[in-house]
Amino acid sequence: MQLNDMAFDVYVANKKKGFWDDGPFNIGEKIALIHSELSEALDADRAGNYCTVQDVDKLSIDSFKVFVKDTFQDELADTFIRLLDLCGKMGIDIEGHILAKLNYNKTREYKHGKKY
């Protein structure tokens, strides 16, 4: 599945679950929620909470809750889901933007001229 298709599917699924029922959305709130998922990933890393299971997509829901839920990888997945949801809602061609940015970055200097 391509990112744009995934973004649309994530948005449709989240809309069905009521996440877009509150009328006009606040983009700052959506960005804060994306940021909160990254913070949860940081907390999982600090706690050493990593998933070591292979083929996580084939786990039962109960096994997912035991072996995957709230791990670093799980929180990164939540971050992508929130990002894709926003792209789906806004109709952003995220694949095109990523490819354009990667192409542009090839022309930039080492570390883009920054310390880190």
ABEGO torsion letter per residue (X at the ends): XBAAAAAAAAAAAAAAAGAAAAEBBBAAAAAAAAAAAAAAAAAAAAAGBBBABBGAAABBAAAAAAAABGBAAAAAAAAAAAAAAAAAAAGBBAAAAAAAAAAAAAABBBGGGBAX
